[in-house]
């Protein structure tokens, strides 16, 4: 890409030299430097956002792989230091909201940069295709975010179903404990009666 800019600058220099206008040459060089700086800045922003998305995607993949299969009984005290399921869901939602906010911020910066580049050079086909590439990258990031929101909703439903099942099992346990106590007292009464 830098080579392309150098070729454009050399072409501009040659064209300006033919015209003999030093001011026009200096303006062209200044425009090329500004465009190059904008390109570098945009590229850094896109790379930082790509890295952040990859890290979030990796973390969500870990959550997916942990919930695959049957639930496993945790060790005693395992959940005491961890967040409750509701707090975990809120934390995940907060992370996705932060991701969405950062993406929107990057998109607005990209739009502002696009306007500045358009002002600097209206007919640069290379920059236009580069902007289209950035737009498609942002669109793919938005698709990833929507997919992750769907996965979070699915995981939330699974957690809710497990909580309902856990509550039902606790109720069944309480009923069985009451029946056991009743049978134990009846046995004691029958033993006393037989012994008498």
Helices and strands as residue ranges (DSSP letters): H 2-19, H 22-67, H 85-120, H 125-195
